[in-house]
């Protein structure tokens, strides 16, 4: 039975695939986070909550 050690050498393809998968996941999480903030911004506009709107727009700038 083969043991996979944390720092054992891996074929180049596996490393590339892992990095690509991590990049795709990071992008998906970033897009999801931005969408949630934008939804909250929309809600703050409907509620006419200027303080929350300003806070959320600043948060969105920092995420982008």
PQR file of N, CA, C, O and H, with PARSE charges and radii, in Angstrom:
ATOM      1  N   UNK A   1       0.840  -1.184   0.000 -0.4000 1.5000
ATOM      2  CA  UNK A   1       0.000   0.000   0.000 -0.0000 2.0000
ATOM      3  C   UNK A   1       0.887   1.251   0.000  0.5500 1.7000
ATOM      4  O   UNK A   1       1.824   1.346   0.792 -0.5500 1.4000
ATOM      5  N   UNK A   2       0.597   2.196  -0.874 -0.4000 1.5000
ATOM      6  CA  UNK A   2       1.399   3.400  -1.019 -0.0000 2.0000
ATOM      7  C   UNK A   2       1.034   4.427   0.051  0.5500 1.7000
ATOM      8  O   UNK A   2      -0.142   4.665   0.326 -0.5500 1.4000
ATOM      9  H   UNK A   2      -0.164   2.119  -1.518  0.4000 1.0000
ATOM     10  N   UNK A   3       2.055   5.024   0.643 -0.4000 1.5000
ATOM     11  CA  UNK A   3       1.831   6.079   1.631 -0.0000 2.0000
ATOM     12  C   UNK A   3       2.123   7.420   0.991  0.5500 1.7000
ATOM     13  O   UNK A   3       3.136   7.580   0.311 -0.5500 1.4000
ATOM     14  H   UNK A   3       3.010   4.830   0.420  0.4000 1.0000
ATOM     15  N   UNK A   4       1.248   8.378   1.201 -0.4000 1.5000
ATOM     16  CA  UNK A   4       1.458   9.736   0.709 -0.0000 2.0000
ATOM     17  C   UNK A   4       1.946  10.596   1.852  0.5500 1.7000
ATOM     18  O   UNK A   4       1.206  10.878   2.794 -0.5500 1.4000
ATOM     19  H   UNK A   4       0.424   8.248   1.754  0.4000 1.0000
ATOM     20  N   UNK A   5       3.192  11.009   1.763 -0.4000 1.5000
ATOM     21  CA  UNK A   5       3.770  11.869   2.782 -0.0000 2.0000
ATOM     22  C   UNK A   5       3.569  13.323   2.389  0.5500 1.7000
ATOM     23  O   UNK A   5       3.482  13.653   1.206 -0.5500 1.4000
ATOM     24  H   UNK A   5       3.794  10.780   0.997  0.4000 1.0000
ATOM     25  N   UNK A   6       3.496  14.172   3.377 -0.4000 1.5000
ATOM     26  CA  UNK A   6       3.215  15.585   3.150 -0.0000 2.0000
ATOM     27  C   UNK A   6       4.190  16.222   2.167  0.5500 1.7000
ATOM     28  O   UNK A   6       3.771  16.958   1.274 -0.5500 1.4000
ATOM     29  H   UNK A   6       3.567  13.903   4.337  0.4000 1.0000
ATOM     30  N   UNK A   7       5.472  15.954   2.316 -0.4000 1.5000
ATOM     31  CA  UNK A   7       6.471  16.601   1.472 -0.0000 2.0000
ATOM     32  C   UNK A   7       7.142  15.622   0.513  0.5500 1.7000
ATOM     33  O   UNK A   7       8.261  15.863   0.059 -0.5500 1.4000
ATOM     34  H   UNK A   7       5.813  15.356   3.041  0.4000 1.0000
ATOM     35  N   UNK A   8       6.478  14.546   0.212 -0.4000 1.5000
ATOM     36  CA  UNK A   8       7.053  13.583  -0.727 -0.0000 2.0000
ATOM     37  C   UNK A   8       6.982  14.138  -2.140  0.5500 1.7000
ATOM     38  O   UNK A   8       6.080  14.910  -2.464 -0.5500 1.4000
ATOM     39  H   UNK A   8       5.569  14.350   0.581  0.4000 1.0000
ATOM     40  N   UNK A   9       7.929  13.748  -2.979 -0.4000 1.5000
ATOM     41  CA  UNK A   9       7.903  14.231  -4.366 -0.0000 2.0000
ATOM     42  C   UNK A   9       6.626  13.778  -5.068  0.5500 1.7000
ATOM     43  O   UNK A   9       6.172  12.648  -4.893 -0.5500 1.4000
ATOM     44  H   UNK A   9       8.662  13.120  -2.716  0.4000 1.0000
ATOM     45  N   UNK A  10       6.062  14.673  -5.858 -0.4000 1.5000
ATOM     46  CA  UNK A  10       4.850  14.363  -6.600 -0.0000 2.0000
ATOM     47  C   UNK A  10       5.126  14.594  -8.078  0.5500 1.7000
ATOM     48  O   UNK A  10       5.926  15.458  -8.436 -0.5500 1.4000
ATOM     49  H   UNK A  10       6.431  15.591  -6.000  0.4000 1.0000
ATOM     50  N   UNK A  11       4.473  13.832  -8.926 -0.4000 1.5000
ATOM     51  CA  UNK A  11       4.612  14.112 -10.352 -0.0000 2.0000
ATOM     52  C   UNK A  11       4.175  15.536 -10.659  0.5500 1.7000
ATOM     53  O   UNK A  11       3.260  16.058 -10.023 -0.5500 1.4000
ATOM     54  H   UNK A  11       3.823  13.130  -8.635  0.4000 1.0000
ATOM     55  N   UNK A  12       4.825  16.164 -11.630 -0.4000 1.5000
ATOM     56  CA  UNK A  12       4.555  17.568 -11.975 -0.0000 2.0000
ATOM     57  C   UNK A  12       3.089  17.824 -12.273  0.5500 1.7000
ATOM     58  O   UNK A  12       2.563  18.873 -11.900 -0.5500 1.4000
ATOM     59  H   UNK A  12       5.569  15.740 -12.147  0.4000 1.0000
ATOM     60  N   UNK A  13       2.421  16.901 -12.932 -0.4000 1.5000
ATOM     61  CA  UNK A  13       1.013  17.070 -13.273 -0.0000 2.0000
ATOM     62  C   UNK A  13       0.139  17.235 -12.046  0.5500 1.7000
ATOM     63  O   UNK A  13      -0.781  18.054 -12.053 -0.5500 1.4000
ATOM     64  H   UNK A  13       2.848  16.049 -13.235  0.4000 1.0000
ATOM     65  N   UNK A  14       0.404  16.479 -10.995 -0.4000 1.5000
ATOM     66  CA  UNK A  14      -0.399  16.576  -9.772 -0.0000 2.0000
ATOM     67  C   UNK A  14      -0.252  17.937  -9.118  0.5500 1.7000
ATOM     68  O   UNK A  14      -1.230  18.498  -8.625 -0.5500 1.4000
ATOM     69  H   UNK A  14       1.151  15.814 -10.990  0.4000 1.0000
ATOM     70  N   UNK A  15       0.956  18.473  -9.110 -0.4000 1.5000
ATOM     71  CA  UNK A  15       1.200  19.786  -8.512 -0.0000 2.0000
ATOM     72  C   UNK A  15       0.465  20.858  -9.322  0.5500 1.7000
ATOM     73  O   UNK A  15      -0.189  21.733  -8.755 -0.5500 1.4000
ATOM     74  H   UNK A  15       1.750  18.017  -9.511  0.4000 1.0000
ATOM     75  N   UNK A  16       0.577  20.783 -10.632 -0.4000 1.5000
ATOM     76  CA  UNK A  16      -0.091  21.750 -11.497 -0.0000 2.0000
ATOM     77  C   UNK A  16      -1.601  21.676 -11.328  0.5500 1.7000
ATOM     78  O   UNK A  16      -2.272  22.703 -11.223 -0.5500 1.4000
ATOM     79  H   UNK A  16       1.108  20.072 -11.093  0.4000 1.0000
ATOM     80  N   UNK A  17      -2.132  20.465 -11.303 -0.4000 1.5000
ATOM     81  CA  UNK A  17      -3.572  20.283 -11.119 -0.0000 2.0000
ATOM     82  C   UNK A  17      -4.025  20.841  -9.771  0.5500 1.7000
ATOM     83  O   UNK A  17      -5.079  21.470  -9.679 -0.5500 1.4000
ATOM     84  H   UNK A  17      -1.588  19.631 -11.388  0.4000 1.0000
ATOM     85  N   UNK A  18      -3.239  20.614  -8.740 -0.4000 1.5000
ATOM     86  CA  UNK A  18      -3.590  21.109  -7.403 -0.0000 2.0000
ATOM     87  C   UNK A  18      -3.582  22.632  -7.369  0.5500 1.7000
ATOM     88  O   UNK A  18      -4.480  23.248  -6.795 -0.5500 1.4000
ATOM     89  H   UNK A  18      -2.383  20.102  -8.814  0.4000 1.0000
ATOM     90  N   UNK A  19      -2.584  23.229  -7.975 -0.4000 1.5000
ATOM     91  CA  UNK A  19      -2.509  24.693  -8.004 -0.0000 2.0000
ATOM     92  C   UNK A  19      -3.671  25.275  -8.790  0.5500 1.7000
ATOM     93  O   UNK A  19      -4.265  26.273  -8.382 -0.5500 1.4000
ATOM     94  H   UNK A  19      -1.855  22.728  -8.442  0.4000 1.0000
ATOM     95  N   UNK A  20      -3.995  24.658  -9.909 -0.4000 1.5000
ATOM     96  CA  UNK A  20      -5.113  25.137 -10.714 -0.0000 2.0000
ATOM     97  C   UNK A  20      -6.420  25.025  -9.933  0.5500 1.7000
ATOM     98  O   UNK A  20      -7.228  25.954  -9.939 -0.5500 1.4000
ATOM     99  H   UNK A  20      -3.512  23.848 -10.241  0.4000 1.0000
ATOM    100  N   UNK A  21      -6.631  23.890  -9.260 -0.4000 1.5000
ATOM    101  CA  UNK A  21      -7.848  23.699  -8.473 -0.0000 2.0000
ATOM    102  C   UNK A  21      -7.935  24.731  -7.352  0.5500 1.7000
ATOM    103  O   UNK A  21      -9.015  25.246  -7.063 -0.5500 1.4000
ATOM    104  H   UNK A  21      -5.975  23.136  -9.256  0.4000 1.0000
ATOM    105  N   UNK A  22      -6.813  25.032  -6.727 -0.4000 1.5000
ATOM    106  CA  UNK A  22      -6.793  26.032  -5.654 -0.0000 2.0000
ATOM    107  C   UNK A  22      -7.131  27.418  -6.202  0.5500 1.7000
ATOM    108  O   UNK A  22      -7.853  28.181  -5.561 -0.5500 1.4000
ATOM    109  H   UNK A  22      -5.936  24.614  -6.962  0.4000 1.0000
ATOM    110  N   UNK A  23      -6.615  27.742  -7.375 -0.4000 1.5000
ATOM    111  CA  UNK A  23      -6.911  29.042  -7.985 -0.0000 2.0000
ATOM    112  C   UNK A  23      -8.388  29.163  -8.347  0.5500 1.7000
ATOM    113  O   UNK A  23      -8.996  30.215  -8.148 -0.5500 1.4000
ATOM    114  H   UNK A  23      -6.028  27.122  -7.896  0.4000 1.0000
ATOM    115  N   UNK A  24      -8.958  28.096  -8.872 -0.4000 1.5000
ATOM    116  CA  UNK A  24     -10.380  28.110  -9.226 -0.0000 2.0000
ATOM    117  C   UNK A  24     -11.229  28.281  -7.970  0.5500 1.7000
ATOM    118  O   UNK A  24     -12.185  29.056  -7.960 -0.5500 1.4000
ATOM    119  H   UNK A  24      -8.464  27.242  -9.033  0.4000 1.0000
ATOM    120  N   UNK A  25     -10.878  27.560  -6.922 -0.4000 1.5000
ATOM    121  CA  UNK A  25     -11.618  27.657  -5.664 -0.0000 2.0000
ATOM    122  C   UNK A  25     -11.504  29.058  -5.064  0.5500 1.7000
ATOM    123  O   UNK A  25     -12.500  29.612  -4.600 -0.5500 1.4000
ATOM    124  H   UNK A  25     -10.101  26.930  -6.930  0.4000 1.0000
ATOM    125  N   UNK A  26     -10.307  29.631  -5.069 -0.4000 1.5000
ATOM    126  CA  UNK A  26     -10.110  30.988  -4.547 -0.0000 2.0000
ATOM    127  C   UNK A  26     -10.965  32.000  -5.306  0.5500 1.7000
ATOM    128  O   UNK A  26     -11.578  32.883  -4.706 -0.5500 1.4000
ATOM    129  H   UNK A  26      -9.498  29.180  -5.446  0.4000 1.0000
ATOM    130  N   UNK A  27     -10.997  31.861  -6.625 -0.4000 1.5000
ATOM    131  CA  UNK A  27     -11.796  32.777  -7.457 -0.0000 2.0000
ATOM    132  C   UNK A  27     -13.276  32.617  -7.153  0.5500 1.7000
ATOM    133  O   UNK A  27     -13.994  33.611  -7.045 -0.5500 1.4000
ATOM    134  H   UNK A  27     -10.498  31.144  -7.112  0.4000 1.0000
ATOM    135  N   UNK A  28     -13.741  31.385  -7.013 -0.4000 1.5000
ATOM    136  CA  UNK A  28     -15.151  31.140  -6.714 -0.0000 2.0000
ATOM    137  C   UNK A  28     -15.529  31.732  -5.354  0.5500 1.7000
ATOM    138  O   UNK A  28     -16.597  32.327  -5.208 -0.5500 1.4000
ATOM    139  H   UNK A  28     -13.158  30.578  -7.101  0.4000 1.0000
ATOM    140  N   UNK A  29     -14.660  31.571  -4.374 -0.4000 1.5000
ATOM    141  CA  UNK A  29     -14.935  32.125  -3.038 -0.0000 2.0000
ATOM    142  C   UNK A  29     -14.941  33.655  -3.063  0.5500 1.7000
ATOM    143  O   UNK A  29     -15.771  34.286  -2.409 -0.5500 1.4000
ATOM    144  H   UNK A  29     -13.793  31.088  -4.493  0.4000 1.0000
ATOM    145  N   UNK A  30     -14.026  34.240  -3.809 -0.4000 1.5000
ATOM    146  CA  UNK A  30     -13.985  35.703  -3.928 -0.0000 2.0000
ATOM    147  C   UNK A  30     -15.248  36.222  -4.595  0.5500 1.7000
ATOM    148  O   UNK A  30     -15.848  37.192  -4.133 -0.5500 1.4000
ATOM    149  H   UNK A  30     -13.352  33.728  -4.340  0.4000 1.0000
ATOM    150  N   UNK A  31     -15.653  35.570  -5.688 -0.4000 1.5000
ATOM    151  CA  UNK A  31     -16.880  35.976  -6.382 -0.0000 2.0000
ATOM    152  C   UNK A  31     -18.098  35.852  -5.472  0.5500 1.7000
ATOM    153  O   UNK A  31     -18.972  36.718  -5.478 -0.5500 1.4000
ATOM    154  H   UNK A  31     -15.165  34.781  -6.063  0.4000 1.0000
ATOM    155  N   UNK A  32     -18.155  34.776  -4.693 -0.4000 1.5000
ATOM    156  CA  UNK A  32     -19.270  34.561  -3.770 -0.0000 2.0000
ATOM    157  C   UNK A  32     -19.296  35.664  -2.709  0.5500 1.7000
ATOM    158  O   UNK A  32     -20.351  36.218  -2.402 -0.5500 1.4000
ATOM    159  H   UNK A  32     -17.445  34.072  -4.688  0.4000 1.0000
ATOM    160  N   UNK A  33     -18.128  35.972  -2.157 -0.4000 1.5000
ATOM    161  CA  UNK A  33     -18.046  37.015  -1.125 -0.0000 2.0000
ATOM    162  C   UNK A  33     -18.477  38.377  -1.671  0.5500 1.7000
ATOM    163  O   UNK A  33     -19.204  39.119  -1.010 -0.5500 1.4000
ATOM    164  H   UNK A  33     -17.271  35.521  -2.406  0.4000 1.0000
ATOM    165  N   UNK A  34     -18.014  38.700  -2.897 -0.4000 1.5000
ATOM    166  CA  UNK A  34     -18.409  39.969  -3.514 -0.0000 2.0000
ATOM    167  C   UNK A  34     -19.917  40.030  -3.726  0.5500 1.7000
ATOM    168  O   UNK A  34     -20.548  41.051  -3.452 -0.5500 1.4000
ATOM    169  H   UNK A  34     -17.424  38.097  -3.433  0.4000 1.0000
ATOM    170  N   UNK A  35     -20.487  38.947  -4.210 -0.4000 1.5000
ATOM    171  CA  UNK A  35     -21.933  38.905  -4.459 -0.0000 2.0000
ATOM    172  C   UNK A  35     -22.714  39.132  -3.168  0.5500 1.7000
ATOM    173  O   UNK A  35     -23.701  39.868  -3.170 -0.5500 1.4000
ATOM    174  H   UNK A  35     -19.975  38.117  -4.433  0.4000 1.0000
ATOM    175  N   UNK A  36     -22.290  38.516  -2.070 -0.4000 1.5000
ATOM    176  CA  UNK A  36     -22.972  38.693  -0.776 -0.0000 2.0000
ATOM    177  C   UNK A  36     -22.874  40.148  -0.305  0.5500 1.7000
ATOM    178  O   UNK A  36     -23.851  40.707   0.195 -0.5500 1.4000
ATOM    179  H   UNK A  36     -21.487  37.919  -2.068  0.4000 1.0000
ATOM    180  N   UNK A  37     -21.710  40.750  -0.462 -0.4000 1.5000
ATOM    181  CA  UNK A  37     -21.548  42.151  -0.065 -0.0000 2.0000
ATOM    182  C   UNK A  37     -22.432  43.042  -0.931  0.5500 1.7000
ATOM    183  O   UNK A  37     -23.060  43.971  -0.423 -0.5500 1.4000
ATOM    184  H   UNK A  37     -20.917  40.296  -0.868  0.4000 1.0000
ATOM    185  N   UNK A  38     -22.486  42.769  -2.234 -0.4000 1.5000
ATOM    186  CA  UNK A  38     -23.323  43.564  -3.125 -0.0000 2.0000
ATOM    187  C   UNK A  38     -24.806  43.440  -2.764  0.5500 1.7000
ATOM    188  O   UNK A  38     -25.556  44.412  -2.857 -0.5500 1.4000
ATOM    189  H   UNK A  38     -21.975  42.014  -2.646  0.4000 1.0000
ATOM    190  N   UNK A  39     -25.218  42.248  -2.356 -0.4000 1.5000
ATOM    191  CA  UNK A  39     -26.602  42.071  -1.913 -0.0000 2.0000
ATOM    192  C   UNK A  39     -26.877  42.895  -0.661  0.5500 1.7000
ATOM    193  O   UNK A  39     -27.949  43.485  -0.524 -0.5500 1.4000
ATOM    194  H   UNK A  39     -24.608  41.458  -2.280  0.4000 1.0000
ATOM    195  N   UNK A  40     -25.913  42.935   0.247 -0.4000 1.5000
ATOM    196  CA  UNK A  40     -26.072  43.733   1.457 -0.0000 2.0000
ATOM    197  C   UNK A  40     -26.075  45.228   1.138  0.5500 1.7000
ATOM    198  O   UNK A  40     -26.790  46.002   1.774 -0.5500 1.4000
ATOM    199  H   UNK A  40     -25.043  42.456   0.135  0.4000 1.0000
ATOM    200  N   UNK A  41     -25.278  45.625   0.157 -0.4000 1.5000
ATOM    201  CA  UNK A  41     -25.272  47.027  -0.279 -0.0000 2.0000
ATOM    202  C   UNK A  41     -26.649  47.391  -0.828  0.5500 1.7000
ATOM    203  O   UNK A  41     -27.201  48.441  -0.499 -0.5500 1.4000
ATOM    204  H   UNK A  41     -24.697  44.996  -0.359  0.4000 1.0000
ATOM    205  N   UNK A  42     -27.194  46.518  -1.663 -0.4000 1.5000
ATOM    206  CA  UNK A  42     -28.536  46.762  -2.206 -0.0000 2.0000
ATOM    207  C   UNK A  42     -29.566  46.903  -1.087  0.5500 1.7000
ATOM    208  O   UNK A  42     -30.442  47.766  -1.143 -0.5500 1.4000
ATOM    209  H   UNK A  42     -26.745  45.665  -1.930  0.4000 1.0000
ATOM    210  N   UNK A  43     -29.453  46.051  -0.078 -0.4000 1.5000
ATOM    211  CA  UNK A  43     -30.392  46.116   1.043 -0.0000 2.0000
ATOM    212  C   UNK A  43     -30.214  47.419   1.815  0.5500 1.7000
ATOM    213  O   UNK A  43     -31.196  48.033   2.231 -0.5500 1.4000
ATOM    214  H   UNK A  43     -28.741  45.350  -0.032  0.4000 1.0000
ATOM    215  N   UNK A  44     -28.969  47.841   2.007 -0.4000 1.5000
ATOM    216  CA  UNK A  44     -28.734  49.097   2.730 -0.0000 2.0000
ATOM    217  C   UNK A  44     -29.317  50.284   1.958  0.5500 1.7000
ATOM    218  O   UNK A  44     -29.795  51.246   2.560 -0.5500 1.4000
ATOM    219  H   UNK A  44     -28.172  47.342   1.668  0.4000 1.0000
ATOM    220  N   UNK A  45     -29.277  50.214   0.628 -0.4000 1.5000
ATOM    221  CA  UNK A  45     -29.893  51.279  -0.178 -0.0000 2.0000
ATOM    222  C   UNK A  45     -31.417  51.255  -0.030  0.5500 1.7000
ATOM    223  O   UNK A  45     -32.046  52.306   0.096 -0.5500 1.4000
ATOM    224  H   UNK A  45     -28.889  49.433   0.139  0.4000 1.0000
ATOM    225  N   UNK A  46     -32.001  50.076  -0.044 -0.4000 1.5000
ATOM    226  CA  UNK A  46     -33.459  49.975   0.146 -0.0000 2.0000
ATOM    227  C   UNK A  46     -33.867  50.490   1.522  0.5500 1.7000
ATOM    228  O   UNK A  46     -34.914  51.118   1.679 -0.5500 1.4000
ATOM    229  H   UNK A  46     -31.490  49.222  -0.146  0.4000 1.0000
ATOM    230  N   UNK A  47     -33.019  50.213   2.521 -0.4000 1.5000
ATOM    231  CA  UNK A  47     -33.298  50.651   3.896 -0.0000 2.0000
ATOM    232  C   UNK A  47     -32.885  52.112   4.140  0.5500 1.7000
ATOM    233  O   UNK A  47     -33.170  52.681   5.194 -0.5500 1.4000
ATOM    234  H   UNK A  47     -32.168  49.703   2.393  0.4000 1.0000
ATOM    235  N   UNK A  48     -32.219  52.697   3.158 -0.4000 1.5000
ATOM    236  CA  UNK A  48     -31.698  54.065   3.275 -0.0000 2.0000
ATOM    237  C   UNK A  48     -30.760  54.222   4.471  0.5500 1.7000
ATOM    238  O   UNK A  48     -30.792  55.207   5.208 -0.5500 1.4000
ATOM    239  H   UNK A  48     -31.988  52.234   2.302  0.4000 1.0000
ATOM    240  N   UNK A  49     -29.921  53.190   4.620 -0.4000 1.5000
ATOM    241  CA  UNK A  49     -28.965  53.159   5.722 -0.0000 2.0000
ATOM    242  C   UNK A  49     -27.594  53.595   5.187  0.5500 1.7000
ATOM    243  O   UNK A  49     -26.809  52.776   4.709 -0.5500 1.4000
ATOM    244  H   UNK A  49     -29.895  52.389   4.021  0.4000 1.0000
ATOM    245  N   UNK A  50     -27.334  54.875   5.279 -0.4000 1.5000
ATOM    246  CA  UNK A  50     -26.112  55.446   4.714 -0.0000 2.0000
ATOM    247  C   UNK A  50     -24.865  54.883   5.396  0.5500 1.7000
ATOM    248  O   UNK A  50     -23.883  54.562   4.728 -0.5500 1.4000
ATOM    249  H   UNK A  50     -27.972  55.539   5.667  0.4000 1.0000
ATOM    250  N   UNK A  51     -24.901  54.765   6.706 -0.4000 1.5000
ATOM    251  CA  UNK A  51     -23.743  54.280   7.455 -0.0000 2.0000
ATOM    252  C   UNK A  51     -23.366  52.862   7.013  0.5500 1.7000
ATOM    253  O   UNK A  51     -22.192  52.566   6.791 -0.5500 1.4000
ATOM    254  H   UNK A  51     -25.699  55.026   7.250  0.4000 1.0000
ATOM    255  N   UNK A  52     -24.356  52.003   6.890 -0.4000 1.5000
ATOM    256  CA  UNK A  52     -24.113  50.620   6.460 -0.0000 2.0000
ATOM    257  C   UNK A  52     -23.649  50.581   5.002  0.5500 1.7000
ATOM    258  O   UNK A  52     -22.765  49.803   4.645 -0.5500 1.4000
ATOM    259  H   UNK A  52     -25.310  52.244   7.071  0.4000 1.0000
ATOM    260  N   UNK A  53     -24.249  51.418   4.174 -0.4000 1.5000
ATOM    261  CA  UNK A  53     -23.849  51.506   2.765 -0.0000 2.0000
ATOM    262  C   UNK A  53     -22.373  51.877   2.644  0.5500 1.7000
ATOM    263  O   UNK A  53     -21.636  51.239   1.892 -0.5500 1.4000
ATOM    264  H   UNK A  53     -24.967  52.050   4.464  0.4000 1.0000
ATOM    265  N   UNK A  54     -21.943  52.882   3.365 -0.4000 1.5000
ATOM    266  CA  UNK A  54     -20.549  53.320   3.306 -0.0000 2.0000
ATOM    267  C   UNK A  54     -19.602  52.242   3.824  0.5500 1.7000
ATOM    268  O   UNK A  54     -18.534  52.024   3.253 -0.5500 1.4000
ATOM    269  H   UNK A  54     -22.542  53.399   3.976  0.4000 1.0000
ATOM    270  N   UNK A  55     -19.985  51.581   4.889 -0.4000 1.5000
ATOM    271  CA  UNK A  55     -19.162  50.504   5.442 -0.0000 2.0000
ATOM    272  C   UNK A  55     -19.017  49.361   4.434  0.5500 1.7000
ATOM    273  O   UNK A  55     -17.921  48.843   4.220 -0.5500 1.4000
ATOM    274  H   UNK A  55     -20.853  51.759   5.353  0.4000 1.0000
ATOM    275  N   UNK A  56     -20.130  48.980   3.824 -0.4000 1.5000
ATOM    276  CA  UNK A  56     -20.111  47.863   2.883 -0.0000 2.0000
ATOM    277  C   UNK A  56     -19.374  48.200   1.593  0.5500 1.7000
ATOM    278  O   UNK A  56     -18.679  47.346   1.040 -0.5500 1.4000
ATOM    279  H   UNK A  56     -21.020  49.401   3.998  0.4000 1.0000
ATOM    280  N   UNK A  57     -19.513  49.417   1.109 -0.4000 1.5000
ATOM    281  CA  UNK A  57     -18.787  49.781  -0.107 -0.0000 2.0000
ATOM    282  C   UNK A  57     -17.277  49.795   0.151  0.5500 1.7000
ATOM    283  O   UNK A  57     -16.487  49.435  -0.722 -0.5500 1.4000
ATOM    284  H   UNK A  57     -20.077  50.111   1.557  0.4000 1.0000
ATOM    285  N   UNK A  58     -16.894  50.207   1.334 -0.4000 1.5000
ATOM    286  CA  UNK A  58     -15.472  50.159   1.700 -0.0000 2.0000
ATOM    287  C   UNK A  58     -14.999  48.702   1.787  0.5500 1.7000
ATOM    288  O   UNK A  58     -13.903  48.372   1.334 -0.5500 1.4000
ATOM    289  H   UNK A  58     -17.536  50.500   2.044  0.4000 1.0000
ATOM    290  N   UNK A  59     -15.822  47.851   2.361 -0.4000 1.5000
ATOM    291  CA  UNK A  59     -15.485  46.425   2.445 -0.0000 2.0000
ATOM    292  C   UNK A  59     -15.345  45.828   1.047  0.5500 1.7000
ATOM    293  O   UNK A  59     -14.436  45.036   0.795 -0.5500 1.4000
ATOM    294  H   UNK A  59     -16.712  48.119   2.728  0.4000 1.0000
ATOM    295  N   UNK A  60     -16.232  46.202   0.152 -0.4000 1.5000
ATOM    296  CA  UNK A  60     -16.160  45.697  -1.224 -0.0000 2.0000
ATOM    297  C   UNK A  60     -14.887  46.167  -1.920  0.5500 1.7000
ATOM    298  O   UNK A  60     -14.275  45.409  -2.673 -0.5500 1.4000
ATOM    299  H   UNK A  60     -16.970  46.845   0.357  0.4000 1.0000
ATOM    300  N   UNK A  61     -14.490  47.399  -1.675 -0.4000 1.5000
ATOM    301  CA  UNK A  61     -13.233  47.903  -2.248 -0.0000 2.0000
ATOM    302  C   UNK A  61     -12.051  47.081  -1.764  0.5500 1.7000
ATOM    303  O   UNK A  61     -11.147  46.764  -2.537 -0.5500 1.4000
ATOM    304  H   UNK A  61     -14.988  48.015  -1.064  0.4000 1.0000
ATOM    305  N   UNK A  62     -12.061  46.736  -0.480 -0.4000 1.5000
ATOM    306  CA  UNK A  62     -10.944  45.983   0.105 -0.0000 2.0000
ATOM    307  C   UNK A  62     -10.910  44.541  -0.411  0.5500 1.7000
ATOM    308  O   UNK A  62      -9.839  43.940  -0.497 -0.5500 1.4000
ATOM    309  H   UNK A  62     -12.795  46.993   0.148  0.4000 1.0000
ATOM    310  N   UNK A  63     -12.052  43.996  -0.748 -0.4000 1.5000
ATOM    311  CA  UNK A  63     -12.117  42.628  -1.255 -0.0000 2.0000
ATOM    312  C   UNK A  63     -11.668  42.569  -2.711  0.5500 1.7000
ATOM    313  O   UNK A  63     -11.075  41.584  -3.150 -0.5500 1.4000
ATOM    314  H   UNK A  63     -12.922  44.484  -0.679  0.4000 1.0000
ATOM    315  N   UNK A  64     -11.957  43.628  -3.448 -0.4000 1.5000
ATOM    316  CA  UNK A  64     -11.651  43.644  -4.889 -0.0000 2.0000
ATOM    317  C   UNK A  64     -10.192  43.817  -5.181  0.5500 1.7000
ATOM    318  O   UNK A  64      -9.796  43.848  -6.346 -0.5500 1.4000
ATOM    319  H   UNK A  64     -12.439  44.428  -3.091  0.4000 1.0000
TER
END
